[in-house]
Amino acid sequence: MLQRFGSDGIEDLRQTIPLKELATTDDVANLVFFLASDAAKHITGATISLSGGLVLH
């Protein structure tokens, strides 16, 4: 998905993210596992952004 940006474009994108790193497939999987667990049973109808703070920036 990010190949179209090229390595310089990816680094530019990374620098705009407050955490200075891109989410990984493991980050997405961890969120999915959490949401599927009993610990998240009271989370309903929420939009969760896995953006490293980019959306708030």
mmCIF file of the N, C-alpha and C atoms, coordinates in Angstrom:
data_MODEL
# 
_entry.id   MODEL 
# 
loop_
_atom_site.group_PDB 
_atom_site.id 
_atom_site.type_symbol 
_atom_site.label_atom_id 
_atom_site.label_alt_id 
_atom_site.label_comp_id 
_atom_site.label_asym_id 
_atom_site.label_entity_id 
_atom_site.label_seq_id 
_atom_site.pdbx_PDB_ins_code 
_atom_site.Cartn_x 
_atom_site.Cartn_y 
_atom_site.Cartn_z 
_atom_site.occupancy 
_atom_site.B_iso_or_equiv 
_atom_site.pdbx_formal_charge 
_atom_site.auth_seq_id 
_atom_site.auth_comp_id 
_atom_site.auth_asym_id 
_atom_site.auth_atom_id 
_atom_site.pdbx_PDB_model_num 
ATOM 1   N N  . MET A 1 1  ? 0.818   -1.190 0.000  1.00 0.00 ? 1  MET A N  1 
ATOM 2   C CA . MET A 1 1  ? 0.000   0.000  0.000  1.00 0.00 ? 1  MET A CA 1 
ATOM 3   C C  . MET A 1 1  ? 0.867   1.262  0.000  1.00 0.00 ? 1  MET A C  1 
ATOM 4   N N  . LEU A 1 2  ? 1.961   1.242  0.704  1.00 0.00 ? 2  LEU A N  1 
ATOM 5   C CA . LEU A 1 2  ? 2.809   2.424  0.797  1.00 0.00 ? 2  LEU A CA 1 
ATOM 6   C C  . LEU A 1 2  ? 3.838   2.527  -0.316 1.00 0.00 ? 2  LEU A C  1 
ATOM 7   N N  . GLN A 1 3  ? 3.937   1.500  -1.157 1.00 0.00 ? 3  GLN A N  1 
ATOM 8   C CA . GLN A 1 3  ? 4.953   1.488  -2.211 1.00 0.00 ? 3  GLN A CA 1 
ATOM 9   C C  . GLN A 1 3  ? 4.836   2.693  -3.143 1.00 0.00 ? 3  GLN A C  1 
ATOM 10  N N  . ARG A 1 4  ? 3.634   3.185  -3.345 1.00 0.00 ? 4  ARG A N  1 
ATOM 11  C CA . ARG A 1 4  ? 3.442   4.315  -4.260 1.00 0.00 ? 4  ARG A CA 1 
ATOM 12  C C  . ARG A 1 4  ? 4.088   5.596  -3.748 1.00 0.00 ? 4  ARG A C  1 
ATOM 13  N N  . PHE A 1 5  ? 4.378   5.663  -2.439 1.00 0.00 ? 5  PHE A N  1 
ATOM 14  C CA . PHE A 1 5  ? 5.007   6.844  -1.856 1.00 0.00 ? 5  PHE A CA 1 
ATOM 15  C C  . PHE A 1 5  ? 6.514   6.882  -2.082 1.00 0.00 ? 5  PHE A C  1 
ATOM 16  N N  . GLY A 1 6  ? 7.128   5.729  -2.292 1.00 0.00 ? 6  GLY A N  1 
ATOM 17  C CA . GLY A 1 6  ? 8.585   5.664  -2.389 1.00 0.00 ? 6  GLY A CA 1 
ATOM 18  C C  . GLY A 1 6  ? 9.203   5.834  -1.005 1.00 0.00 ? 6  GLY A C  1 
ATOM 19  N N  . SER A 1 7  ? 10.477  5.545  -0.861 1.00 0.00 ? 7  SER A N  1 
ATOM 20  C CA . SER A 1 7  ? 11.101  5.578  0.468  1.00 0.00 ? 7  SER A CA 1 
ATOM 21  C C  . SER A 1 7  ? 11.141  6.993  1.041  1.00 0.00 ? 7  SER A C  1 
ATOM 22  N N  . ASP A 1 8  ? 11.364  8.003  0.199  1.00 0.00 ? 8  ASP A N  1 
ATOM 23  C CA . ASP A 1 8  ? 11.371  9.386  0.699  1.00 0.00 ? 8  ASP A CA 1 
ATOM 24  C C  . ASP A 1 8  ? 9.979   9.816  1.141  1.00 0.00 ? 8  ASP A C  1 
ATOM 25  N N  . GLY A 1 9  ? 8.973   9.425  0.380  1.00 0.00 ? 9  GLY A N  1 
ATOM 26  C CA . GLY A 1 9  ? 7.602   9.767  0.734  1.00 0.00 ? 9  GLY A CA 1 
ATOM 27  C C  . GLY A 1 9  ? 7.156   9.105  2.024  1.00 0.00 ? 9  GLY A C  1 
ATOM 28  N N  . ILE A 1 10 ? 7.575   7.871  2.228  1.00 0.00 ? 10 ILE A N  1 
ATOM 29  C CA . ILE A 1 10 ? 7.231   7.158  3.462  1.00 0.00 ? 10 ILE A CA 1 
ATOM 30  C C  . ILE A 1 10 ? 7.883   7.848  4.651  1.00 0.00 ? 10 ILE A C  1 
ATOM 31  N N  . GLU A 1 11 ? 9.134   8.256  4.496  1.00 0.00 ? 11 GLU A N  1 
ATOM 32  C CA . GLU A 1 11 ? 9.820   8.956  5.592  1.00 0.00 ? 11 GLU A CA 1 
ATOM 33  C C  . GLU A 1 11 ? 9.152   10.305 5.863  1.00 0.00 ? 11 GLU A C  1 
ATOM 34  N N  . ASP A 1 12 ? 8.742   11.004 4.826  1.00 0.00 ? 12 ASP A N  1 
ATOM 35  C CA . ASP A 1 12 ? 8.022   12.271 5.016  1.00 0.00 ? 12 ASP A CA 1 
ATOM 36  C C  . ASP A 1 12 ? 6.721   12.034 5.776  1.00 0.00 ? 12 ASP A C  1 
ATOM 37  N N  . LEU A 1 13 ? 5.995   10.986 5.405  1.00 0.00 ? 13 LEU A N  1 
ATOM 38  C CA . LEU A 1 13 ? 4.759   10.636 6.102  1.00 0.00 ? 13 LEU A CA 1 
ATOM 39  C C  . LEU A 1 13 ? 5.044   10.309 7.558  1.00 0.00 ? 13 LEU A C  1 
ATOM 40  N N  . ARG A 1 14 ? 6.069   9.509  7.801  1.00 0.00 ? 14 ARG A N  1 
ATOM 41  C CA . ARG A 1 14 ? 6.436   9.113  9.165  1.00 0.00 ? 14 ARG A CA 1 
ATOM 42  C C  . ARG A 1 14 ? 6.710   10.349 10.032 1.00 0.00 ? 14 ARG A C  1 
ATOM 43  N N  . GLN A 1 15 ? 7.337   11.350 9.467  1.00 0.00 ? 15 GLN A N  1 
ATOM 44  C CA . GLN A 1 15 ? 7.678   12.555 10.228 1.00 0.00 ? 15 GLN A CA 1 
ATOM 45  C C  . GLN A 1 15 ? 6.459   13.404 10.575 1.00 0.00 ? 15 GLN A C  1 
ATOM 46  N N  . THR A 1 16 ? 5.337   13.211 9.867  1.00 0.00 ? 16 THR A N  1 
ATOM 47  C CA . THR A 1 16 ? 4.124   13.965 10.190 1.00 0.00 ? 16 THR A CA 1 
ATOM 48  C C  . THR A 1 16 ? 3.317   13.307 11.301 1.00 0.00 ? 16 THR A C  1 
ATOM 49  N N  . ILE A 1 17 ? 3.653   12.077 11.648 1.00 0.00 ? 17 ILE A N  1 
ATOM 50  C CA . ILE A 1 17 ? 2.936   11.326 12.679 1.00 0.00 ? 17 ILE A CA 1 
ATOM 51  C C  . ILE A 1 17 ? 3.558   11.646 14.037 1.00 0.00 ? 17 ILE A C  1 
ATOM 52  N N  . PRO A 1 18 ? 2.764   12.073 15.020 1.00 0.00 ? 18 PRO A N  1 
ATOM 53  C CA . PRO A 1 18 ? 3.331   12.408 16.325 1.00 0.00 ? 18 PRO A CA 1 
ATOM 54  C C  . PRO A 1 18 ? 4.193   11.301 16.942 1.00 0.00 ? 18 PRO A C  1 
ATOM 55  N N  . LEU A 1 19 ? 3.830   10.039 16.776 1.00 0.00 ? 19 LEU A N  1 
ATOM 56  C CA . LEU A 1 19 ? 4.647   8.951  17.329 1.00 0.00 ? 19 LEU A CA 1 
ATOM 57  C C  . LEU A 1 19 ? 5.855   8.625  16.459 1.00 0.00 ? 19 LEU A C  1 
ATOM 58  N N  . LYS A 1 20 ? 5.928   9.232  15.284 1.00 0.00 ? 20 LYS A N  1 
ATOM 59  C CA . LYS A 1 20 ? 7.058   9.059  14.351 1.00 0.00 ? 20 LYS A CA 1 
ATOM 60  C C  . LYS A 1 20 ? 7.245   7.626  13.874 1.00 0.00 ? 20 LYS A C  1 
ATOM 61  N N  . GLU A 1 21 ? 6.168   6.858  13.831 1.00 0.00 ? 21 GLU A N  1 
ATOM 62  C CA . GLU A 1 21 ? 6.245   5.498  13.284 1.00 0.00 ? 21 GLU A CA 1 
ATOM 63  C C  . GLU A 1 21 ? 4.905   5.121  12.675 1.00 0.00 ? 21 GLU A C  1 
ATOM 64  N N  . LEU A 1 22 ? 4.963   4.264  11.676 1.00 0.00 ? 22 LEU A N  1 
ATOM 65  C CA . LEU A 1 22 ? 3.758   3.768  11.024 1.00 0.00 ? 22 LEU A CA 1 
ATOM 66  C C  . LEU A 1 22 ? 3.232   2.556  11.779 1.00 0.00 ? 22 LEU A C  1 
ATOM 67  N N  . ALA A 1 23 ? 1.926   2.399  11.785 1.00 0.00 ? 23 ALA A N  1 
ATOM 68  C CA . ALA A 1 23 ? 1.332   1.215  12.405 1.00 0.00 ? 23 ALA A CA 1 
ATOM 69  C C  . ALA A 1 23 ? 1.732   -0.028 11.611 1.00 0.00 ? 23 ALA A C  1 
ATOM 70  N N  . THR A 1 24 ? 1.890   -1.117 12.327 1.00 0.00 ? 24 THR A N  1 
ATOM 71  C CA . THR A 1 24 ? 2.253   -2.386 11.703 1.00 0.00 ? 24 THR A CA 1 
ATOM 72  C C  . THR A 1 24 ? 1.042   -3.316 11.691 1.00 0.00 ? 24 THR A C  1 
ATOM 73  N N  . THR A 1 25 ? 1.171   -4.417 10.990 1.00 0.00 ? 25 THR A N  1 
ATOM 74  C CA . THR A 1 25 ? 0.098   -5.414 11.009 1.00 0.00 ? 25 THR A CA 1 
ATOM 75  C C  . THR A 1 25 ? -0.095  -5.957 12.418 1.00 0.00 ? 25 THR A C  1 
ATOM 76  N N  . ASP A 1 26 ? 0.976   -6.037 13.196 1.00 0.00 ? 26 ASP A N  1 
ATOM 77  C CA . ASP A 1 26 ? 0.851   -6.476 14.594 1.00 0.00 ? 26 ASP A CA 1 
ATOM 78  C C  . ASP A 1 26 ? 0.043   -5.469 15.411 1.00 0.00 ? 26 ASP A C  1 
ATOM 79  N N  . ASP A 1 27 ? 0.219   -4.176 15.156 1.00 0.00 ? 27 ASP A N  1 
ATOM 80  C CA . ASP A 1 27 ? -0.573  -3.160 15.854 1.00 0.00 ? 27 ASP A CA 1 
ATOM 81  C C  . ASP A 1 27 ? -2.056  -3.349 15.565 1.00 0.00 ? 27 ASP A C  1 
ATOM 82  N N  . VAL A 1 28 ? -2.384  -3.597 14.314 1.00 0.00 ? 28 VAL A N  1 
ATOM 83  C CA . VAL A 1 28 ? -3.783  -3.813 13.929 1.00 0.00 ? 28 VAL A CA 1 
ATOM 84  C C  . VAL A 1 28 ? -4.312  -5.091 14.579 1.00 0.00 ? 28 VAL A C  1 
ATOM 85  N N  . ALA A 1 29 ? -3.521  -6.159 14.538 1.00 0.00 ? 29 ALA A N  1 
ATOM 86  C CA . ALA A 1 29 ? -3.939  -7.434 15.137 1.00 0.00 ? 29 ALA A CA 1 
ATOM 87  C C  . ALA A 1 29 ? -4.159  -7.281 16.636 1.00 0.00 ? 29 ALA A C  1 
ATOM 88  N N  . ASN A 1 30 ? -3.286  -6.552 17.317 1.00 0.00 ? 30 ASN A N  1 
ATOM 89  C CA . ASN A 1 30 ? -3.449  -6.347 18.762 1.00 0.00 ? 30 ASN A CA 1 
ATOM 90  C C  . ASN A 1 30 ? -4.741  -5.606 19.071 1.00 0.00 ? 30 ASN A C  1 
ATOM 91  N N  . LEU A 1 31 ? -5.081  -4.619 18.255 1.00 0.00 ? 31 LEU A N  1 
ATOM 92  C CA . LEU A 1 31 ? -6.338  -3.904 18.455 1.00 0.00 ? 31 LEU A CA 1 
ATOM 93  C C  . LEU A 1 31 ? -7.526  -4.834 18.240 1.00 0.00 ? 31 LEU A C  1 
ATOM 94  N N  . VAL A 1 32 ? -7.476  -5.642 17.199 1.00 0.00 ? 32 VAL A N  1 
ATOM 95  C CA . VAL A 1 32 ? -8.561  -6.588 16.915 1.00 0.00 ? 32 VAL A CA 1 
ATOM 96  C C  . VAL A 1 32 ? -8.719  -7.583 18.061 1.00 0.00 ? 32 VAL A C  1 
ATOM 97  N N  . PHE A 1 33 ? -7.610  -8.125 18.551 1.00 0.00 ? 33 PHE A N  1 
ATOM 98  C CA . PHE A 1 33 ? -7.677  -9.072 19.671 1.00 0.00 ? 33 PHE A CA 1 
ATOM 99  C C  . PHE A 1 33 ? -8.263  -8.413 20.909 1.00 0.00 ? 33 PHE A C  1 
ATOM 100 N N  . PHE A 1 34 ? -7.859  -7.173 21.182 1.00 0.00 ? 34 PHE A N  1 
ATOM 101 C CA . PHE A 1 34 ? -8.417  -6.456 22.329 1.00 0.00 ? 34 PHE A CA 1 
ATOM 102 C C  . PHE A 1 34 ? -9.917  -6.260 22.163 1.00 0.00 ? 34 PHE A C  1 
ATOM 103 N N  . LEU A 1 35 ? -10.339 -5.797 20.997 1.00 0.00 ? 35 LEU A N  1 
ATOM 104 C CA . LEU A 1 35 ? -11.763 -5.542 20.777 1.00 0.00 ? 35 LEU A CA 1 
ATOM 105 C C  . LEU A 1 35 ? -12.595 -6.816 20.836 1.00 0.00 ? 35 LEU A C  1 
ATOM 106 N N  . ALA A 1 36 ? -11.982 -7.945 20.514 1.00 0.00 ? 36 ALA A N  1 
ATOM 107 C CA . ALA A 1 36 ? -12.687 -9.228 20.574 1.00 0.00 ? 36 ALA A CA 1 
ATOM 108 C C  . ALA A 1 36 ? -12.681 -9.827 21.977 1.00 0.00 ? 36 ALA A C  1 
ATOM 109 N N  . SER A 1 37 ? -11.945 -9.215 22.893 1.00 0.00 ? 37 SER A N  1 
ATOM 110 C CA . SER A 1 37 ? -11.823 -9.770 24.246 1.00 0.00 ? 37 SER A CA 1 
ATOM 111 C C  . SER A 1 37 ? -12.901 -9.217 25.175 1.00 0.00 ? 37 SER A C  1 
ATOM 112 N N  . ASP A 1 38 ? -13.052 -9.857 26.331 1.00 0.00 ? 38 ASP A N  1 
ATOM 113 C CA . ASP A 1 38 ? -13.994 -9.384 27.344 1.00 0.00 ? 38 ASP A CA 1 
ATOM 114 C C  . ASP A 1 38 ? -13.609 -8.012 27.887 1.00 0.00 ? 38 ASP A C  1 
ATOM 115 N N  . ALA A 1 39 ? -12.344 -7.653 27.803 1.00 0.00 ? 39 ALA A N  1 
ATOM 116 C CA . ALA A 1 39 ? -11.892 -6.349 28.302 1.00 0.00 ? 39 ALA A CA 1 
ATOM 117 C C  . ALA A 1 39 ? -12.540 -5.192 27.536 1.00 0.00 ? 39 ALA A C  1 
ATOM 118 N N  . ALA A 1 40 ? -13.014 -5.460 26.340 1.00 0.00 ? 40 ALA A N  1 
ATOM 119 C CA . ALA A 1 40 ? -13.621 -4.415 25.510 1.00 0.00 ? 40 ALA A CA 1 
ATOM 120 C C  . ALA A 1 40 ? -15.137 -4.549 25.426 1.00 0.00 ? 40 ALA A C  1 
ATOM 121 N N  . LYS A 1 41 ? -15.732 -5.295 26.348 1.00 0.00 ? 41 LYS A N  1 
ATOM 122 C CA . LYS A 1 41 ? -17.165 -5.592 26.225 1.00 0.00 ? 41 LYS A CA 1 
ATOM 123 C C  . LYS A 1 41 ? -18.068 -4.359 26.313 1.00 0.00 ? 41 LYS A C  1 
ATOM 124 N N  . HIS A 1 42 ? -17.577 -3.273 26.869 1.00 0.00 ? 42 HIS A N  1 
ATOM 125 C CA . HIS A 1 42 ? -18.406 -2.072 26.964 1.00 0.00 ? 42 HIS A CA 1 
ATOM 126 C C  . HIS A 1 42 ? -18.118 -1.066 25.855 1.00 0.00 ? 42 HIS A C  1 
ATOM 127 N N  . ILE A 1 43 ? -17.279 -1.431 24.917 1.00 0.00 ? 43 ILE A N  1 
ATOM 128 C CA . ILE A 1 43 ? -17.007 -0.566 23.769 1.00 0.00 ? 43 ILE A CA 1 
ATOM 129 C C  . ILE A 1 43 ? -17.989 -0.943 22.665 1.00 0.00 ? 43 ILE A C  1 
ATOM 130 N N  . THR A 1 44 ? -18.864 -0.009 22.334 1.00 0.00 ? 44 THR A N  1 
ATOM 131 C CA . THR A 1 44 ? -19.848 -0.250 21.277 1.00 0.00 ? 44 THR A CA 1 
ATOM 132 C C  . THR A 1 44 ? -19.962 0.989  20.402 1.00 0.00 ? 44 THR A C  1 
ATOM 133 N N  . GLY A 1 45 ? -20.100 0.792  19.130 1.00 0.00 ? 45 GLY A N  1 
ATOM 134 C CA . GLY A 1 45 ? -20.329 1.894  18.208 1.00 0.00 ? 45 GLY A CA 1 
ATOM 135 C C  . GLY A 1 45 ? -19.239 2.944  18.180 1.00 0.00 ? 45 GLY A C  1 
ATOM 136 N N  . ALA A 1 46 ? -18.019 2.565  18.490 1.00 0.00 ? 46 ALA A N  1 
ATOM 137 C CA . ALA A 1 46 ? -16.915 3.525  18.530 1.00 0.00 ? 46 ALA A CA 1 
ATOM 138 C C  . ALA A 1 46 ? -16.083 3.455  17.255 1.00 0.00 ? 46 ALA A C  1 
ATOM 139 N N  . THR A 1 47 ? -15.545 4.576  16.877 1.00 0.00 ? 47 THR A N  1 
ATOM 140 C CA . THR A 1 47 ? -14.571 4.630  15.792 1.00 0.00 ? 47 THR A CA 1 
ATOM 141 C C  . THR A 1 47 ? -13.202 4.771  16.434 1.00 0.00 ? 47 THR A C  1 
ATOM 142 N N  . ILE A 1 48 ? -12.348 3.806  16.207 1.00 0.00 ? 48 ILE A N  1 
ATOM 143 C CA . ILE A 1 48 ? -11.020 3.808  16.820 1.00 0.00 ? 48 ILE A CA 1 
ATOM 144 C C  . ILE A 1 48 ? -9.986  4.057  15.725 1.00 0.00 ? 48 ILE A C  1 
ATOM 145 N N  . SER A 1 49 ? -9.213  5.092  15.914 1.00 0.00 ? 49 SER A N  1 
ATOM 146 C CA . SER A 1 49 ? -8.182  5.450  14.938 1.00 0.00 ? 49 SER A CA 1 
ATOM 147 C C  . SER A 1 49 ? -6.847  4.868  15.380 1.00 0.00 ? 49 SER A C  1 
ATOM 148 N N  . LEU A 1 50 ? -6.228  4.126  14.506 1.00 0.00 ? 50 LEU A N  1 
ATOM 149 C CA . LEU A 1 50 ? -4.909  3.539  14.772 1.00 0.00 ? 50 LEU A CA 1 
ATOM 150 C C  . LEU A 1 50 ? -3.904  4.318  13.921 1.00 0.00 ? 50 LEU A C  1 
ATOM 151 N N  . SER A 1 51 ? -3.732  5.600  14.282 1.00 0.00 ? 51 SER A N  1 
ATOM 152 C CA . SER A 1 51 ? -2.981  6.512  13.411 1.00 0.00 ? 51 SER A CA 1 
ATOM 153 C C  . SER A 1 51 ? -1.723  7.082  14.052 1.00 0.00 ? 51 SER A C  1 
ATOM 154 N N  . GLY A 1 52 ? -1.407  6.665  15.258 1.00 0.00 ? 52 GLY A N  1 
ATOM 155 C CA . GLY A 1 52 ? -0.225  7.207  15.919 1.00 0.00 ? 52 GLY A CA 1 
ATOM 156 C C  . GLY A 1 52 ? -0.366  8.676  16.281 1.00 0.00 ? 52 GLY A C  1 
ATOM 157 N N  . GLY A 1 53 ? -1.589  9.161  16.305 1.00 0.00 ? 53 GLY A N  1 
ATOM 158 C CA . GLY A 1 53 ? -1.852  10.555 16.637 1.00 0.00 ? 53 GLY A CA 1 
ATOM 159 C C  . GLY A 1 53 ? -1.996  11.459 15.423 1.00 0.00 ? 53 GLY A C  1 
ATOM 160 N N  . LEU A 1 54 ? -1.849  10.912 14.228 1.00 0.00 ? 54 LEU A N  1 
ATOM 161 C CA . LEU A 1 54 ? -1.928  11.723 13.011 1.00 0.00 ? 54 LEU A CA 1 
ATOM 162 C C  . LEU A 1 54 ? -3.289  12.393 12.871 1.00 0.00 ? 54 LEU A C  1 
ATOM 163 N N  . VAL A 1 55 ? -4.349  11.687 13.234 1.00 0.00 ? 55 VAL A N  1 
ATOM 164 C CA . VAL A 1 55 ? -5.696  12.241 13.104 1.00 0.00 ? 55 VAL A CA 1 
ATOM 165 C C  . VAL A 1 55 ? -5.875  13.446 14.025 1.00 0.00 ? 55 VAL A C  1 
ATOM 166 N N  . LEU A 1 56 ? -5.249  13.422 15.188 1.00 0.00 ? 56 LEU A N  1 
ATOM 167 C CA . LEU A 1 56 ? -5.362  14.531 16.133 1.00 0.00 ? 56 LEU A CA 1 
ATOM 168 C C  . LEU A 1 56 ? -4.436  15.679 15.778 1.00 0.00 ? 56 LEU A C  1 
ATOM 169 N N  . HIS A 1 57 ? -3.445  15.400 14.980 1.00 0.00 ? 57 HIS A N  1 
ATOM 170 C CA . HIS A 1 57 ? -2.412  16.388 14.648 1.00 0.00 ? 57 HIS A CA 1 
ATOM 171 C C  . HIS A 1 57 ? -2.966  17.507 13.815 1.00 0.00 ? 57 HIS A C  1 
# 
